[in-house]
Every structure is written in C-alpha cells, then in structure tokens.
Amino acid sequence: MAVYKHGDESSSGMEAALFNIQGRYPEDGSFPMAFNDIQASFDENRPLTYNSGVVCEASAISPRTEVYKYGMAIGITRGSFALQGAVVRKERMEGNRHSFGYSLKNQLVVLQIGLEPFAEAGNSGALVLIEGDHHDSVAIGIVEGGIKGRVFVTPICDILRAFGCSDIKMYQFNNLKKGSLSGDSGLDIDDSETMDVNN
C-alpha cells in the first residue's frame, strides 16, 4: 500500500509505502553495527536499538531535541530540529526532479550537528529516532529528502494514521511468539487486499 498527499495547514504531506515481509523476519530491533557507532555514542554495551515500537507525536517534541538515524552508507548520524521561536519549525518541501514535481507540507526540519550531514542522497525512508527509556529509541518520522543542508522528516504518527493504524504504535520486537510478529499497530498485515500496491 502506498500513500502520497500534499498535506494542508493542519496535516503533514507524505510519500510512503507499506510492505509485508514474507520471510526472514527481523529477530529484534537491533541495528547492524556501523563504522561510526562509537563516535555516535553507541557501542556493544549500549547498541542502537528500536525494540519498543514507541512513537512520538510531532507536537510532543521539545525544541533542541537531538535526533539520530541509521544509514548503511553513512552510518549513524545526528541532527537537531530547526527552531522557529520556541517551537520546532515545520516547512513545505517542494521540488522538481526528472519532470516529477512534489510538494509536502508540514515537514519537520532537521539540521546537521557538526561537520557530517544528517542525511545524503539515498537516505529517503530512513527512520528518524530520539532517545527513549532504557537505552531504547523512539520513532519520530522518516526522511523524505533535503535541500541546502535542511533535511525534511515526515512525522511517523501522521504516516501511521494515513495507513489506517488504529493504535499509533509500531511493532514491539519483544512480543515475538513462536517466530511470528504480533500486530500491535492495529494494521492487519495479512490483508492481501491492503498490501496490493497495484490497486
């Protein structure tokens, strides 16, 4: 299933796809070790994980919150929200590429910390996280793209609502039962009609 919408003054625009994993299910929410784990403040004793399935509404994010994401090519990168006054800044992401125009409203804006960019080409769809309880992560959105050092992130709760998730939560890997994932998100992942992207 896929969704694309501009968004409006009260909702985020998005371009996202949902797919059903048929085999080789993840065993847990651990990310592979990256070449820069230690520089990113993760190590064997405190690995980058996302086991909880906890998500955060964009409205609950505090200004100056540090975020991070994982990418195979550039490893773990950190960023911080751009601010407008005392609130996290939201902008419209617009562009035109290969005769394809796009416009996504109400995107979170993330700026790099230090010299390394927060995201590069090929990082679209990467999950953006903040630190949660017990060294686990909390999802806040996915990378949509970037322009001139600003990375645009679509809020994860808006994406889950667009896919019809009744319980705004992702999978909890600690709820594995005999090798199958439980459907905590409220979205029936076995519904073949829902998963047919050709409709």
Buried (B, 14 or more C-beta within 10 A) or exposed (E): BEEEBBBEEEBBBBBBEBEEEEEEEEEEBEBEBBEEBEEBEBEEEEBBBBBBBBBBEBEEBEBEBEBBBBBEEBBBBBBBBBEEEEEBBBBEBBEEEEEEEBEBBBBBBBBBBEEBBBBBEEBEEBBBBBEBEEEBBBBBBBBBBBEEEBBBBBBBBBBBBBBBBEEBBBBBBEEBEEEEBEBBBEBEBEEEEBBEEEE
